[in-house]
Amino acid sequence: MYWSQDYALPEWWQHQYNLRQFKTLYRKIQKLRHSTSKDESKQQAKEKQIRAAQQSYIDLAQIYLNRVTRTVELLKNTHKIPDALLTDFSVFSHHAERQIEQIKHRVIEGEKIPHNEKFFSLFNIIQNGSVKVKPEILSN
């Protein structure tokens, strides 16, 4: 099902461009390396560059997450789509929010994430092409 085509969702007509923008920022972060220079000012400049790239990535992710939230509300209210069909959106939105928060805490604020709060893979949630919802995920 192509939600953007079937329901003429205005914010998603450039979905391929949006995905490219997101992947471009992700790739930029992957390529950045910490400075090995002994010069403290160079090390700080590189750290600042890495944090700025991470912040840009987080900001873009938050924009898309907000867009998903607005879209789900539009689908519910205007198009009367049942909640059962929108479950995937809520599950993945929950994971996106958690990942954004963890990136903020770990990379931007320099905090250590406790092991019990870390999430390693969505593979356990996605099985056979559909999302298997665990009740504790939606209750948080």
C-alpha positions as CSV (number, residue, x, y, z in Angstrom):
1,M,0.0,0.0,0.0
2,Y,1.3,3.4,-0.9
3,W,-0.2,5.7,1.6
4,S,1.0,8.9,-0.1
5,Q,-0.6,8.0,-3.4
6,D,-3.8,6.4,-2.2
7,Y,-4.7,9.2,0.2
8,A,-2.9,12.2,-1.5
9,L,-0.8,13.0,1.5
10,P,0.6,16.5,0.8
11,E,3.8,16.2,2.8
12,W,5.1,13.0,1.3
13,W,5.1,13.6,-2.5
14,Q,8.9,14.2,-2.3
15,H,9.5,11.0,-0.3
16,Q,12.5,9.9,-2.4
17,Y,14.2,13.3,-2.1
18,N,13.5,13.2,1.7
19,L,15.1,9.7,2.0
20,R,18.1,10.9,0.0
21,Q,18.6,13.9,2.3
22,F,18.4,11.6,5.3
23,K,20.9,9.1,3.9
24,T,23.2,11.9,2.8
25,L,23.4,13.2,6.4
26,Y,23.9,9.6,7.7
27,R,26.7,9.0,5.3
28,K,28.4,12.3,6.3
29,I,28.3,11.2,9.9
30,Q,29.8,7.8,9.0
31,K,32.7,9.4,7.2
32,L,33.6,11.8,10.0
33,R,36.5,10.6,12.2
34,H,37.8,11.9,15.5
35,S,41.0,13.9,15.3
36,T,44.3,12.2,16.1
37,S,46.1,15.5,16.2
38,K,48.0,16.4,19.4
39,D,46.8,20.0,19.0
40,E,43.9,20.5,21.4
41,S,42.3,23.2,19.2
42,K,42.2,20.8,16.2
43,Q,40.6,18.1,18.4
44,Q,38.0,20.4,19.7
45,A,37.2,21.7,16.2
46,K,36.7,18.2,14.9
47,E,34.5,17.3,17.9
48,K,32.4,20.4,17.2
49,Q,32.1,19.3,13.5
50,I,31.0,15.8,14.5
51,R,28.4,17.1,17.0
52,A,27.1,19.6,14.5
53,A,26.6,16.8,11.9
54,Q,24.9,14.6,14.5
55,Q,22.6,17.5,15.6
56,S,21.6,18.1,11.9
57,Y,20.8,14.4,11.6
58,I,18.7,14.5,14.8
59,D,16.9,17.6,13.7
60,L,16.0,16.1,10.4
61,A,14.8,12.9,12.0
62,Q,12.6,14.9,14.4
63,I,11.1,16.8,11.4
64,Y,10.2,13.5,9.7
65,L,8.9,12.1,13.0
66,N,6.7,15.1,13.4
67,R,5.5,14.7,9.8
68,V,4.6,11.1,10.5
69,T,2.6,12.1,13.6
70,R,0.7,14.7,11.6
71,T,0.1,12.2,8.8
72,V,-1.3,9.5,11.1
73,E,-3.7,12.1,12.6
74,L,-4.8,13.1,9.1
75,L,-5.3,9.4,8.1
76,K,-7.3,8.8,11.3
77,N,-9.4,11.9,11.3
78,T,-9.9,12.8,7.6
79,H,-9.7,9.4,5.9
80,K,-11.1,7.4,8.9
81,I,-8.4,4.7,8.7
82,P,-8.8,2.2,11.5
83,D,-6.1,2.2,14.2
84,A,-5.3,-1.4,13.4
85,L,-3.9,-0.4,10.0
86,L,-1.8,2.4,11.6
87,T,-0.1,0.2,14.2
88,D,3.2,0.1,12.3
89,F,3.4,3.9,12.4
90,S,3.0,4.0,16.1
91,V,5.5,1.2,16.8
92,F,8.2,2.7,14.6
93,S,7.5,6.2,15.8
94,H,8.1,5.0,19.3
95,H,11.4,3.5,18.3
96,A,12.4,6.6,16.4
97,E,11.7,8.8,19.5
98,R,13.8,6.5,21.7
99,Q,16.7,6.5,19.2
100,I,16.6,10.3,18.9
101,E,16.7,10.6,22.6
102,Q,19.6,8.1,23.0
103,I,21.6,9.9,20.3
104,K,21.1,13.2,22.0
105,H,22.2,11.9,25.3
106,R,25.1,9.9,24.1
107,V,26.6,12.0,21.3
108,I,25.5,15.6,22.0
109,E,25.5,15.5,25.8
110,G,28.2,12.9,26.2
111,E,26.3,10.7,28.6
112,K,26.6,7.0,28.9
113,I,23.4,5.0,28.1
114,P,22.7,2.3,30.7
115,H,22.8,-1.2,29.2
116,N,19.2,-1.9,30.1
117,E,18.0,1.2,28.1
118,K,20.0,0.3,24.9
119,F,18.2,-1.1,21.9
120,F,20.3,-3.2,19.6
121,S,18.0,-4.2,16.7
122,L,14.6,-3.9,15.2
123,F,15.0,-7.4,13.8
124,N,13.1,-9.0,16.7
125,I,10.2,-6.7,16.1
126,I,10.0,-7.2,12.3
127,Q,9.1,-10.7,11.3
128,N,7.8,-12.0,7.9
129,G,7.3,-8.5,6.5
130,S,5.0,-7.3,9.3
131,V,5.4,-5.8,12.7
132,K,4.8,-8.0,15.7
133,V,3.7,-5.5,18.4
134,K,4.6,-6.2,21.9
135,P,2.1,-4.7,24.4
136,E,4.9,-3.1,26.5
137,I,6.1,-1.1,23.4
138,L,2.8,0.7,23.0
139,S,2.2,1.3,26.7
140,N,5.4,3.5,27.1
